[in-house]
């Protein structure tokens, strides 16, 4: 996480305003990659076992059959690696950016999705956090729900959820104070 405000001129992202200042950003918790990683390990072990069984234990002598088995094992290997790479990029390209004016959820995939949802931070009425279960408490991640008058933004698998919750609350209060001082920067100042 970035701990100091950085002017957005140094790093552009889709949907930014001209004078936004980045407060921090984060990705989802690494636990999102655990299940795909174990499936990859399982299938790689299956490929190695099948290769051992076909070429060493049984000892297939026909060259056409050996080439067919080898090609099949290679295709399974390539598919499993490609699938894990796609899941890794899905994880790496899902970013939540908190600026002095907005919370941006940028969710991209390798080929098919480019989703960007934004909520104005000074209009947030409620910020909810939740951690359900032993796994979420043990690995310190959870869900944050941002609610404004007409928008709800759900952020799942948030790492260090208590810390992010506190920082979001602090940035919201700073934005509200700034909106009261300089209302021309904000389309509508929230009424409390």
PyMOL commands that set and color helices and strands:
alter all, ss='L'
color gray80, all
select helices_A, chain A and resi 8-10+30-57+63-92+121-123+133-139+161-181+183-185
alter helices_A, ss='H'
color red, helices_A
select strands_A, chain A and resi 6-7+21-27+94-99+102-108+114-120+126-130+141-147+152-159
alter strands_A, ss='S'
color yellow, strands_A
deselect
rebuild
show_as cartoon
